[in-house]
Amino acid sequence: MAGLQVTLSQQAPIPLDVELSCRPGEVLALVGPSGSGKSTVLRAIAGILRPASGLVLVDGETWLDTRTGIDKASHRRSAGMVFQSYALFPHMTALENLVAAMGHRPARDRPARARELMALMHLAGLEHRYPAELSGGQQQRVAVARALARDPRVLLLDEPFSAVDRNTRQRLYREIAQLRTVLKMPVVLVTHDLDEARMLANRMTVLHHGRTLQTGTTEEIMERPHSPEVARLVDVRNIFGGRVMRHDKTAGVTTISWAGLTLEASFRPDISPGSEISWAIPDGHIVLHRRERPARGSHENPVPGRVENVLAIGHVAHILLRPDHDPTWPVHFSVPTHVARRNRLSEGVAAQVSLLTPGIHLMTAPWVAPESHE
């Protein structure tokens, strides 16, 4: 099979139970909190770390198979790796840093190829500068170009943008997104930034405590998480408990009870009536009712309550609403700041939202409170 396939397992020193794949030309983001095993997975792919049990295949070639004793040395794995710290040779110019990574090419071909990669990374004219003479963004571009200089079959990016400022990071995002269209290799990106994953990755894998929890597109994971644990890890704030009441195949809905309030969700006949469940709804499926004139759809799962907090950040206002039926279950949503202002939303004001039926995602795991569900 073309692309990268990885299976890793061990109990210690770092627990791993990981399974992932990445196709040629695809960017797979590994997301999860600090200590979830993201960088450990990259090191295992690159051959820097050997797991107790594992398999790493690239385009059908075995780089690691602990069952048969195959374990290619890291320098024979043809993996390009970019670190957060750049790791450039300070005594070499940018061009020399790239040439140093081309031991597999004839010496006469190396300078020309290095210049091609410098141009590809928007570094033309900086070939003879030393790392200390380059900005953070330029150093990171050199680091990416040096990784590509190895003609890798897999590109591994370990939080490569976290050390640069926000504006530089946004420019690098655009450049990497453009670069993705010309790369024909699997790219695995480790990041703690969900916005970064959304912008750069075709798919993402959620890791926690060294364990793969879910892989899918960003939309799939954000809107249809497998469990409350996944939902919390990808910052879905509206996660609640409930009970399935009945199914209506004709209407295509499943009715649930949420602390005594009846809601209609997307049809889930696989969950038996009476089952205790968890459910989640992303911010984008919560609609604020206009106070003077109810909007269309205002009868769809209406939830009246009182505003506890309005936090305006730029053009977006983040609202916390305490439902009248049970104020212990806060609903979080956002609207453009001008909408919040027009509806005179402020602390203590009565307001009502609709929870759109297609956005209510049911999960078979019963709801378990985190340390605080506020």
Secondary structure, 3 states (H helix, E strand, C coil): CCCEEEEEEECCCCCEEEEEEECCCCEEEEECCCCCCHHHHHHHHHCCCCCCEEEEEECCEEEEECCCCEECCHHHCCEEEECCCCCCCCCCCHHHHHHCCCCCCCHHHHHHHHHHHHHHCCCCCCCCCCHHHCCHHHHHHHHHHHHHHCCCCEEEEECCCCCCCHHHHHHHHHHHHHHHCCCCCCEEEECCCHHHHHHHCCEEEEEECCEEEEEECHHHHHHCCCCHHHHHHCCCCCEEEEEEEEEECCCCEEEEEECCEEEEEECCCCCCCCCEEEEECCHHHEEECCCCCCCCCCCCCEEEEEEEEEEEECCEEEEEEEECCCCCCCEEEEEEHHHHHHCCCCCCCEEEEEECHHHCEEECCCCCCCCCCC
